[in-house]
Amino acid sequence: MKLLKRFFSREQQKKRLFVLSMDGVSQDFALKAARDGLMPNLAAILDQGVSTGLASCLPTVSTVAWASYMTGVNPGKHGVYGLVERHPDPFSVLIPSSSDIKAPTLWEMLGRGGVPVGVMNVPLTFPPKKVNGFMVSGFLSPDLSQATYPVELAPRLMEMDYRIEADVGLASEEPEFFLAELGDTLARRFKAAFQLMREGDWEFFQLHLTGPDHINRLYWDAWTEGGDTGRARLAEFYRRLDGYLGELTENLPVSCPLLMVSGYGITRCQGLVYLNHWLEANGYLLFGKGKKELKNLHGDSKAYSLLPGRIYLNLEGREQKGSVAQGRPYEDLREELIHRIGGLVHPESEQPLVAAVRRREEVYSGPQLSRAPDLVVEPAPGYDFKANLGVTGLVAPPDKSGMPAKDDALFYLSGVKEGLAPGEHRLEDLAPTVLTLLGLNTPPGMEGSSLL
C-alpha cells in the first residue's frame, strides 16, 4: 500500500497535456454542435474549461497553420508559405516537408526540456524526426513503414490496422464509400492512440484529425443553408467523433488537461478565383513555346501565382528568367499589382473578390523572408484563390462547398474557467502555451505568447 501511495504521488506531480488538433473546426461550430445536442460529449468537455477563437495564418492552409503552431513563429522564421513551394532557379515546384521547417518545433523544445512526447498524424511531420518518445507522420507519408519514429513502431501500427489517411480522391466520385472510409480511418486512429496512451511514458501527447476538414468542405452548404442528405452525412460524422471524445476523456490520466485546437475555421465557398488567368489576360504572365506551365515562362513575364493567393515577381537575379529589375521597377510593379488585383470584382455580381493585397514584409518577418511571395492576396470571404493554368475565366463555381476561414479557429483548454490573456489570440500563441502548461520556459525568438 505504501508503495502504491508513493507511485500515485509521483504520478500526480507529473505535468501532462493531451492535445487534440483538427483542421477546419471553428469555435462557433463547436459551440453550436455542443449546444444543439449534436455532440453531447463535446458539450460536457466545453463545460469544464474555457474556449476562444484564434486567428489563423495567411495564406490560410494546413501546412502554414501547423508550422506556425508547432514553432510559435511566423513563416518569415519557419519558412513554410503554402501547400506547395517553388525553387526559383532552375524553376521547380515542390511539396514542403518537415525538412523545410527552419525553426525549432514544439517536439524538439519539449525533448530538450526532458518531456517525453507522442505525436500522431500532425501535418508537416514527414519525414519523421527523432524525438524524445515517438512520432507517427501525417498525410504526406507515402506508407506506414516510412512514417514512424522509431521505425519499430510501424509493425505495431500495422498490427493495429492503423491507416494514415482516407482516400480523399473518392470524396466527389463515391461519397458514400468515402464517408465509410473516413469513419473507419477515424476509428483506427483513436484505437491506436488509446493503445499508445496506455502503454507509453508520455507527458505530451498530440493526436491530429483531418476528417473534420474533409467532411466540412463537402457538406458545409448543407449545414449552413439546409440540405437533408448532406446535413445528415455531416451530422453522422460528428456524432461518431463525439463518441470518441467521450472515450478520450475516459482514457486521459487523472489531472491531465485536454487542449483542443484547430488550424483554421471554415466558411461557405462562393467561388474559385484563378489569379494566373488574370495575370496572363493582362500581360503579366507569358509562356514560351511548348506546354503552358510555370517552368516554361517567357523571359518577358512579369509575375506568376502559386496557390492560394501568392504572387511572385519575375525578379532579375532571383528567378530563372528574371525580367523585373530590382529596386524602383520592382517596387513600382508591386504597387501596380496591389492596386489592380485589390480592385478585382466578380464579373457578374461585381462583388469584391479581394480583401487586401499585402507586401510580404507587411505580413512576415525573419531570416526566411527572402523565400516569401512578393505579394500575398487575402481573399474576400468565401473566395478560394487557385493557380491553375489554361482555365477559361477569372471566376468559376466552387468545387467544394466549404473552404478555410482565417478567423475563429478553435481553442479550448480544460480546467480553466477564466483568466486567458487579453487581446487577439493567434496560432503562434499555442507553442508557448503548451510550454507553460508543461512547466518549461519560452525560448528566445518565439513570437507567440502564452494564453495563460
LINJOPE-V977146 format. One record per helix or strand of 3 or more residues. SS is the DSSP state (A for helix, B for strand). FROM is the first residue (numbers start at 1). TO is the last residue. Records with the same first field share a line. If there is no record, write none. Layout:
SS: FROM-TO + FROM-TO
//
This chain:
A: 2-13 + 27-35 + 40-46 + 62-71 + 75-78 + 98-100 + 106-112 + 144-146 + 152-159 + 168-170 + 175-199 + 211-225 + 228-251 + 275-281 + 294-296 + 328-342 + 360-363 + 369-371 + 429-437
B: 17-22 + 49-55 + 85-88 + 91-94 + 117-120 + 133-136 + 204-209 + 257-262 + 265-268 + 271-274 + 303-306 + 310-313 + 354-359 + 375-379 + 383-386 + 402-405 + 409-414
//
